[in-house]
Amino acid sequence: MTQSGNFRVLAAAAFLVAGSSLAQAQSAPNEWEGPWAGGSIGWKWIDTDYRGNPNEIAEPPATVTQTGAAATANRLSSGTPVSKSGSFTADGFTAGVLAGTNRLSGRWLFGIEADADLTTADGSEVQTQTSIADYDGNATNEITFARRNETCRNSKDMWFEGALRGRVGYLAGPNTLLFATAGVSTAAVEHEVDCQLTTTFVDDGGGVPTDSFTHTTRVTGSDDEFELGWTLGAGIESVISEGRWRSRFDYAYVDLGSSNQSLSVSRQTSDPLVPNTGPDSISYNWDEHYHKIRVSLVYAFGDRSPPPLK
């Protein structure tokens, strides 16, 4: 065959391949356009920092009268309270629904999405402190000091979260999308404080310290609120069944910022004659952020007709 003949054969083959590719592009469904919705399950872990006022919770009684004594011993010093500041991690499962819509521009995808999840994430930290409170015991009331034992449990429980995000993605292949997200997030969080202070008064009469009696106070408080923050994330999404069903795996970081709370508290005492006095509310500052991974199954509702020719 001559060179001219070879050229004609190659040209014809190229024309056939180009025509076949064009026909496939015209008949291929527009799998990534339009609205979609689905469900997800995942796991989250929350980092919590908290700060409270150590002197707001409880103190040993300001005055105490020993049984049978004619005088009252006055408190000279309160001892060292629990710091009321620390950090802990809360974690748990999350499950919910998500929905959104997409637009394509070449290989680039632009969209908006929202999600709402119920979650079991909770955690706590327990602090303890033992110290000595001094009293001005005398010959008729020989309470000269008391052993102060205080325990505080600070905890949180997140039961709901939601987010509204923008999404930008790139089609790495016909059935695979790599994407990044950014937006706003909110969460319903309950914070709790439970502190118990046990004061064991010591009779130092005769130079031989003996326990005289014990007084216990307890302070509990909680507060529920919706916190608002921001979120960033990334993930991968793949077509798994003729363009309608898609699987998705993504990671999100959420920062709920810092919040100041006033927790209403209730006070109990083991002895009605030694009241548990103090403010009706205590102030706390909470600083929270968390990480979340999830897998999702979504269904595309969009028009699967071919995209218009350009």
Residue, then its C-alpha position, 0 to 999 in steps of 0.5 A: m500500500t502506498q503512503s497515500g493509502n496508509f494516510r487515508v486508512l489512519a485518517a479514517a480510523a481517527f475519524l471513527v474513534a473521534g465519532s465514537s467518543l463524541a457519541q459516548a459523550q452525547s449519550a453519557p448521563n449527567e451524573w453529577e448535576g442536580p440535587w441529592a440526599g442521603g444518610s450518614i454514620g460516623w465518629k467524633w472526638i471533642d477537645t474541651d477546655y474549661r475554666g471556672n472560679p475556684n472560690e464560687i463553688a463551696e467553702p468550709p463553714a465560716t463558723v462551727t460549734q462543737t457539740g456541747a461547747a459554749a463557744t463558736a470556732n471561726r474559720l481563719s483560712s479556707g484551704t485550697p479549693v479544686s482549680k475548676s480548670g482543665s481539659f478533657t476529650a468527649d467522643g461518640f457515634t454520630a448518625g444523620v441525614l444530609a442533602g445538597t445540590n451540585r453544578l458542573s463546569g467542566r471537571w469542576l463541581f460547585g455545590i451547597e449542602a446541609d446536614a443534621d446529626l444526632t450524636t452520643a458524644d460525651g466525656s468528663e474530668v474529675q478533679t480532687q483536692t485535699s487541704i487544711a482549713d484553719y479555725d480559731g479553736n479555744a478552751t471551750n471549743e477546741i476545733t482548731f483545724a479541719r481536713r478539706n476534701e473536695t471533688c468536682r466532676n465537669s462534664k459535657d454531652m453533645w446530642f445534636e449538630g448541624a452544618l451548612r457548607g459550600r463545596v468545591g470538587y474536582l472530577a478525578g475520573p468519570n465516577t470519582l469526585l475529590f472535594a473540599t467544604a467550608g461553612v458554619s456549624t451549630a451544636a446542642v451542648e449540655h455542660e454539668v458541674d457536680c462538686q462535693l466538699t467534705t470537711t472533717f473538723v478536728d478537736d485538738g484539745g489536750g494536744v491529741p487531735t481527734d476527729s470531732f464530726t464531718h460536714t458535707t456540702r454539695v453543689t450541682g449545676s447544668d446548662d444547655e445551649f446551642e453553640l455556633g462555629w465554623t467548619l472545614g472539611a475534605g473527602i471523596e465521593s464515588v458513583i456506585s450504581e448507574g449514577r444514582w447511588r454514590s458513596r462518600f467518605d469525608y472528614a470535618y473539623v469544627d471549631l465552636g469557639s469560646s463561650n461564657q456560661s452562668l450555671s444555675v446551681s442547687r446547694q445541699t448540706s448534711d447539717p441544716l444548722v450549718p448552711n451551704t451558702g454561696p451564689d445561686s449561679i457560677s460562671y464557667n468558660w468553655d472552649e471547644h473544637y472537634h473532629k468528625i469522620r463519616v461514611s455516607l450513602v447518597y442518592a442523586f435526583g437530578d436529570r440524567s439526560p446528557p449535558p448540552l453540547k458545547 
